[in-house]
Amino acid sequence: MQRVRLLALNSVNMRMDEPHLRQRMRQRGISMRQMLEVIAEGEAIDGPRLDQWGDWRIKLARKVAGRRVQVVVVVSEKYFVPITVI
């Protein structure tokens, strides 16, 4: 969790190249601002855990703009990738 917070201090450390993320944000009506607030201020509710691809995943959650938003991120040594929103 601390690793995500540290990496999130600089936007260069966040990769936003997952098409699945954008699709889910549109489908679920979650804005970029909501997602970023969850990453910056949310609580870890699952993980970190090693997935089947050898990546560390963590699920963050926070109430933002009146609704509970969850973001799953993959964390590496030098960057992190939000992969879906719930």
N, C-alpha and C positions, 0 to 999 in steps of 0.2 A: 504494500500500500504506500509506504513512504517513497518507494522508487517511482511510482506513478506520479505522486505529488511533486517530486523533485524534477522529473522529466517535463511535467506539465507547466513548469515555470517559464519555459521557453518553447514557443510554438514550432520551432525548427525540429524539436524532438518528437512531434506528433505527425504520423503519416496518415493521410486521409484518402488513400487510393483503393479502398474497398467499395466496389459498386453495391454490394449487399447492404452496407451501412446507409448509403443515400436512399436506396429503395425502401428500407424499413423506416427511415425518418419520414419520408413522404407518406407511406402507408399509415403510419401511426400518428402523424401530425405533431412530430417532435422537431423543434427548431434547433439550429446549430447552437444558439445561445443556451438553450436548455441542456443540451448534451454537454457542452463545455462546463457549465456550472456543476453538473453531476461529477464530471471528472475532477474538477478543482475542489469541490466541497463535499462530495458524497462519501458514504460509508461503504466499506467492503462488506458484502453480504454473502459472497461465495468465493473461495479461493484465497490465495493463489493456488492454482493446481496445474499440474503438467498435463497437457492434452495429448491426443494421439499423434500429433505432428511434432511433438517435442517443444512446444511453445508454452510459456506460462500465461495463464488466463486468470483474470479477476473480474468479478461482477460488482459494480458500484451502484448504489441507489441513493436517491434524494428526492424530496418533494420539491418540485419546481413549478412555479406558476399554477399552483393549486392541484397538481397531479403528481403522482409518484412515477419517476422516470428511472429506468435502469439502463446502464451502459456496460457492455462487455468489452474489455480491452485485452490485447495481447501485449505483453511486456518483454522487451529484450534489454540488453545491456545499455544500448545507446538511444533507443527510441521506443515508442509505444504506438499501437494501432487500435483505434476504436473499431470493432468489427460488427457490432449490432446494437440496436436500442430496443428496449421493451417498454 
